[in-house]
Amino acid sequence: MTYPIQLNLNAGKNKPFTSKKDTCPFCSPDKLTHILEKEPDLIWLMNKYPILTGTWPTVIIESLQHDLDLTDYSAEKLHSVITFGMNHWLDLSHSGRFKSVIYFRNHGPHSGGSLAHPHSQIMGLYNLDYRDNLTPSNFRGPVFFEQADCQCSISSLPIGNITEFNVMLKKDGHLSAFADCLQKLAQYLKNDFLMPVDSYNIFFYEMDHIYAKVFPRFTSSPLCLGYKITPVLEDSYINSILKTLRSPLYFGD
């Protein structure tokens, strides 16, 4: 049985929100505290508002530019951000300090994040293994891209969203290729998905391989919220998505 993580509302009562037009704290790096590591244009620090009990929450500020997004990053910037985050995530995962460690990224007003400034989060979970909620089937489906480093597919059994794109990093695969796939999928969602998308999430998983899921965010289905039933797109729509992703515009030759 998986026990819930408790929410401490009092810890987050002063948390800033972009939607409320609060001042963005990530735009003033000289005022930040509890910094764990710092590189040019990258800062890893403790989350100032630890609203989830039983966790060790941290934030990676990916850029000092407030309006930038992963979809806009240069190849060099993209690779440095993903490498920085992956290395710290895996180091914590293997440290023995936590039962499991999650690494994820929010973008847009429907993604669950409070600030628009480009950032991701690494969170140690003391009493919960996120893999207990997952099955290998959640990461399988029609493949639209594969090479020596990565495999990309559409999930036939998504965890909780109508469409989830899986990116698998193969054994000894290069992180740069993995990062390139994530960026292309985020760009596809923002520019060419079947419905308008202003928000997306990227979640990372350590299972038999390293995986990431990229998916658009909309208002959650009541079937998913109330019954853990995740509606999926009909085959005709999946085929349309596959056609676009396999084209030269994204993953085709």
Secondary structure as UniProt FT lines:
FT   HELIX           9..12
FT   TURN            13..14
FT   HELIX           18..20
FT   HELIX           25..27
FT   HELIX           29..31
FT   STRAND          35..39
FT   TURN            40..41
FT   STRAND          42..46
FT   TURN            53..54
FT   STRAND          55..61
FT   TURN            66..67
FT   HELIX           70..72
FT   HELIX           75..93
FT   STRAND          100..107
FT   TURN            109..112
FT   STRAND          119..125
FT   HELIX           130..133
FT   HELIX           136..139
FT   STRAND          143..146
FT   STRAND          150..154
FT   STRAND          165..169
FT   TURN            171..172
FT   HELIX           175..191
FT   STRAND          200..206
FT   STRAND          210..216
FT   HELIX           222..227
FT   HELIX           235..245
FT   TURN            248..251
//
